[in-house]
Amino acid sequence: MKRESMVALSLIVVAIIVFAGYQIALAPSKGVEEKTVRAGSKVQVEYIGMLEPKYGSLVFDTSIYKVAVDNITYPKVATFKMKSKDLYTPLRVHVEGKSDGGYIKVVDGFSEGLIGMKVGDTKTIIVPPEKGYGYGDKNLIKTLPIVEKIRMRETYSVGQFKLFFDKSPEVGMVVENPIYHWPMVVEVVLNNSAVVRNDPEINSIYHSIAWDVKVLNIDSSADRGNGTITVKHLVDKSEIFRVKGSLKDNTDAQIFLKRSNMSLYEKALASGGDKTFILTDVNESAGTYTIDYNDVTKGRTLVFWVKLISIDKW
């Protein structure tokens, strides 16, 4: 009986030791804390950069390939640039520091938002323009009428005609308007000048640089006999930030926009040169739309979804 008691006591002691060891293993070590991002940390993050919800949370940039290729779940701004798959990797950031050893300096709002995060954390960071990419150049923002008048007849020197259309003018010759892609007819060639008539059909739709236009009216006697063509730019609120335009690869249009007597739309195109513009507003009650040649990130509050992948240097 005495021996049995000793065995039982031994088992109890072993059990106590095992349990105590288990408790010690579970207890956090004193003085050891899980690292959080701080100023100066070098980290890797996955991110999705978006416009505000009022603009449809359209994605303008991401480090995640699956997000980049999924335009249903993650609709994009018109200027979103797709990269090769191997370039979609976590972003290496030097938090509140300069670019160094493959880790880059990012805008203040993004960098500040990472502070305090732990590995595996996700977070939504709101970045206003002053903490992001700035406000851009106001001169690159153009508000234009949805309905406008275009001169029907234009007079060019023979040299200008050759420059615009790469051929000498002849009466009855038909060329294409490089902006609206409707026909133009040479009416008169006299004294080194050519009178050319824009010749669209009323109620017809033509494609301009970025969207369609509809011909509402043609008045051949208006403007002292030069005539006017009234067109409507077929822009819609649903297309805000989803439509872009550029003259970069349109040499004919660039040359054509060096003439005088341009419409407001044409002047806006000419002012942008080979930059890309994006449709940023349609105000139907005011009868206007707005295009912006600034990068889409400028002048807007941005939303970043981020996930902290690693803290490489604390």
C-alpha positions in Angstrom: 0.0 0.0 0.0 2.9 2.3 0.9 4.5 1.6 -2.5 1.2 2.3 -4.4 0.9 5.7 -2.5 4.4 6.6 -3.6 3.7 5.8 -7.2 0.5 7.9 -7.1 2.3 10.8 -5.6 5.0 10.6 -8.2 2.4 10.7 -11.0 0.8 13.8 -9.4 4.2 15.5 -9.2 4.9 14.7 -12.9 1.5 16.0 -13.9 2.1 19.3 -12.0 5.5 19.7 -13.7 4.0 19.1 -17.2 1.1 21.5 -16.6 3.4 24.1 -15.2 5.7 23.8 -18.3 2.7 24.1 -20.6 1.6 27.3 -18.8 5.1 28.7 -19.1 5.1 28.0 -22.8 1.8 29.8 -23.3 2.8 32.8 -21.2 4.5 35.7 -23.2 8.1 36.2 -22.4 8.7 39.4 -20.4 10.3 42.2 -22.3 9.5 40.6 -25.8 6.8 42.4 -27.8 5.5 41.9 -31.3 7.1 44.4 -33.6 5.0 47.2 -35.1 6.0 49.5 -38.0 7.7 52.7 -36.9 9.4 55.6 -38.6 12.5 54.3 -40.3 11.2 50.7 -40.6 11.8 49.0 -44.0 8.7 46.9 -44.8 6.9 45.1 -47.6 3.2 45.7 -48.3 0.5 44.6 -50.8 -1.7 47.5 -51.8 -4.7 48.6 -53.9 -4.9 52.3 -54.7 -8.4 53.6 -55.4 -10.3 56.8 -55.9 -13.0 57.7 -53.3 -16.3 55.8 -53.2 -18.1 58.8 -54.7 -16.0 58.1 -57.9 -16.8 54.4 -57.8 -13.7 53.3 -55.9 -12.0 52.9 -59.3 -8.5 51.3 -59.0 -5.6 53.4 -60.3 -2.7 51.2 -59.1 -2.0 47.9 -57.3 0.7 45.5 -56.4 -1.6 42.5 -56.7 -1.8 40.7 -60.1 -5.2 39.2 -59.4 -6.6 42.7 -58.8 -5.0 44.1 -61.9 -6.6 41.5 -64.2 -10.0 41.5 -62.5 -12.0 44.4 -64.0 -15.3 43.2 -62.7 -14.6 43.1 -59.0 -12.0 45.9 -59.3 -13.0 48.4 -62.0 -10.2 50.7 -63.2 -9.7 54.3 -64.1 -9.2 54.8 -67.8 -5.5 55.6 -67.3 -4.7 52.4 -65.4 -1.5 50.8 -66.8 -1.3 47.0 -66.9 2.2 45.6 -66.2 3.7 42.2 -66.9 2.8 39.6 -64.3 6.3 39.4 -62.8 6.2 43.1 -61.8 3.3 42.5 -59.4 5.2 42.1 -56.2 4.9 43.6 -52.7 6.0 47.2 -52.5 9.1 47.8 -50.5 8.8 50.9 -48.4 11.2 52.9 -46.3 8.7 54.3 -43.8 9.1 58.1 -43.5 12.6 57.7 -45.0 14.3 58.2 -48.3 14.7 55.6 -51.1 17.4 53.3 -50.0 18.6 49.8 -51.0 15.5 48.9 -53.0 13.1 50.4 -50.4 11.3 53.5 -51.7 10.0 56.7 -50.3 6.3 57.0 -50.7 3.9 59.9 -50.2 3.5 61.1 -46.6 -0.1 60.0 -46.1 0.7 56.4 -47.1 3.9 56.2 -45.1 2.2 57.6 -41.9 -0.7 55.2 -42.3 1.7 52.2 -42.0 3.0 53.2 -38.6 1.7 50.9 -35.8 0.8 48.0 -38.2 1.9 44.4 -37.4 2.8 41.7 -39.9 -0.5 40.3 -41.3 -2.5 43.4 -40.5 -4.7 45.0 -43.1 -5.7 48.7 -43.1 -7.5 51.3 -45.2 -5.5 54.5 -45.4 -7.1 57.7 -46.6 -4.7 60.1 -48.2 -5.8 63.7 -48.9 -4.0 65.7 -51.7 -1.7 67.6 -49.4 -0.4 64.3 -48.0 -0.5 62.6 -51.4 0.4 63.7 -54.9 -0.6 67.4 -54.6 -3.2 69.4 -56.4 -1.8 69.5 -59.9 -1.8 72.3 -62.4 -5.2 74.1 -62.7 -4.3 75.2 -66.2 -4.5 71.6 -67.3 -8.2 71.3 -66.2 -10.6 72.4 -68.9 -14.4 72.8 -68.5 -16.2 72.9 -71.8 -19.7 73.1 -73.2 -21.5 69.8 -74.0 -23.2 71.5 -77.0 -21.0 73.8 -79.1 -20.8 75.4 -82.5 -18.0 74.6 -85.0 -17.2 76.7 -88.1 -18.5 75.0 -91.2 -16.2 76.6 -93.8 -12.5 77.3 -93.2 -10.0 78.9 -95.5 -6.4 77.6 -95.7 -3.4 78.6 -97.7 -2.4 75.9 -100.2 0.6 75.3 -98.1 -1.5 74.8 -95.0 -3.8 72.4 -96.9 -0.8 70.3 -98.0 0.5 70.3 -94.4 -2.9 69.2 -93.0 -3.8 66.6 -95.6 -0.6 65.8 -97.4 -1.9 66.7 -100.9 -2.6 69.7 -103.0 -6.3 71.0 -103.0 -8.6 70.6 -105.9 -12.2 71.7 -106.2 -14.5 68.8 -105.2 -11.8 66.9 -103.4 -13.0 65.1 -100.2 -10.7 64.7 -97.2 -11.4 63.6 -93.6 -11.5 65.9 -90.6 -8.8 64.5 -88.3 -10.7 65.5 -85.2 -14.3 64.5 -85.9 -13.7 62.0 -88.7 -16.4 63.4 -91.0 -15.9 64.4 -94.6 -14.6 67.8 -95.7 -15.1 69.1 -99.2 -12.9 71.6 -101.1 -15.3 74.2 -102.5 -12.9 76.8 -103.9 -9.2 77.0 -104.8 -8.2 80.6 -105.7 -5.1 82.8 -105.3 -3.1 80.3 -103.3 -6.1 79.7 -100.9 -8.6 76.9 -100.5 -12.0 77.1 -99.0 -12.9 73.8 -97.3 -16.4 72.8 -96.0 -17.0 70.5 -93.1 -19.6 68.2 -94.5 -21.2 66.0 -91.9 -24.8 64.8 -92.0 -27.4 66.2 -89.6 -28.4 63.8 -86.8 -25.4 61.6 -87.6 -22.9 60.5 -85.0 -19.1 60.7 -85.5 -16.2 59.7 -83.2 -13.9 62.4 -82.0 -10.7 61.9 -80.1 -12.3 60.3 -77.0 -16.0 60.0 -77.5 -18.8 60.3 -80.0 -20.4 63.6 -81.1 -23.8 64.1 -82.6 -24.6 66.7 -85.3 -27.6 68.6 -84.1 -27.9 71.4 -86.6 -26.2 72.8 -89.7 -26.6 76.5 -90.7 -24.7 77.2 -93.8 -25.5 81.0 -93.8 -24.5 81.7 -90.2 -21.3 83.5 -89.1 -21.2 85.8 -92.2 -21.7 83.0 -94.6 -19.0 80.8 -93.1 -21.7 78.6 -91.6 -21.9 76.7 -88.3 -22.3 73.1 -87.3 -23.9 72.5 -83.8 -22.6 69.3 -82.2 -23.3 67.6 -78.9 -20.5 65.8 -77.1 -22.0 62.4 -76.0 -20.5 62.3 -72.6 -22.2 60.7 -69.6 -21.7 60.7 -65.8 -21.2 56.9 -65.9 -18.0 57.6 -68.0 -16.3 59.8 -65.4 -12.7 58.6 -64.9 -13.5 55.8 -67.3 -12.8 57.7 -70.6 -9.5 59.1 -71.7 -8.1 60.7 -74.8 -4.7 61.7 -76.3 -3.2 63.1 -79.4 0.1 61.3 -78.7 -0.2 58.8 -81.6 -2.4 61.0 -83.8 0.1 63.1 -85.8 -2.6 64.3 -88.3 -4.7 65.7 -85.5 -1.8 67.4 -83.9 -0.9 69.1 -87.2 -4.6 70.1 -87.9 -4.8 71.8 -84.5 -2.2 74.3 -85.5 -4.8 76.3 -87.5 -7.0 79.2 -86.4 -10.8 79.3 -85.9 -10.8 76.2 -83.7 -13.7 75.2 -81.4 -13.3 75.3 -77.6 -12.9 71.5 -77.7 -10.2 71.7 -80.3 -8.4 74.5 -78.4 -8.5 72.3 -75.2 -7.0 69.4 -77.2 -4.3 71.7 -78.7 -3.3 73.0 -75.2 -2.7 69.4 -74.0 -0.2 68.6 -76.7 0.6 64.9 -76.5 -0.5 64.5 -72.9 -3.4 62.2 -72.0 -6.6 63.7 -70.5 -9.3 62.0 -68.6 -13.0 62.9 -68.3 -13.5 64.0 -64.6 -17.0 65.6 -64.6 -20.2 65.9 -66.5 -22.6 68.6 -65.3 -25.7 68.2 -67.2 -27.6 71.0 -65.5 -24.8 73.4 -66.4 -24.3 71.9 -69.8 -20.6 71.3 -69.3 -18.1 68.5 -69.0 -14.5 68.6 -67.6 -11.3 67.1 -68.8 -8.1 67.0 -66.8 -4.6 66.5 -68.2 -3.1 66.1 -64.7 -2.4 62.6 -63.5 -5.5 61.1 -61.9 -3.9 61.0 -58.5 -3.5 64.8 -58.3 -6.0 66.9 -56.6 -8.0 64.0 -55.2 -8.3 62.2 -51.9 -7.1 58.6 -52.4 -7.9 55.4 -50.7 -5.3 52.7 -50.1 -6.1 49.2 -48.9 -2.8 47.8 -47.6 -1.6 44.5 -46.0 1.7 44.3 -44.2 3.7 41.4 -45.5 6.9 41.8 -43.5 9.0 44.1 -41.4 12.5 43.6 -42.9 14.2 46.2 -40.8 12.7 47.5 -37.6 
